[in-house]
Amino acid sequence: MKGIFTALTPTYAVAASSAASAAIKPTASINVDAWRIVAPSGNTTVWVGYGTTAALAQAAAVVPSAGSSSAATPVLPGSDILLNLPHGSYLSVVVATGTSTVYIQGGDAT
């Protein structure tokens, strides 16, 4: 990816709390090769879990703690990331404390 993202789906707003969110399966009428995950500004890092099933996505959405690891991908406050995921992947989000709204949009990254 070179940083150019073309949105091809609606934006999904996902509520994040200290429990993994219900996994969502963003849908697109066409295959998309990337998902843009946007975390709002503030002081809360959002952790994104993903998988081929809802259960795998929720199981991956874990905030790491001292002495443990996590398969989740962090999104720092006020930033965004692009994830290349297989078509049909499920996503789940979690935060260490408090709540946050995360925005997810599918598209093409070139």
Order of alpha helices (4+ residues) and beta strands (2+ residues): beta-beta-beta-alpha-beta-beta-beta-beta
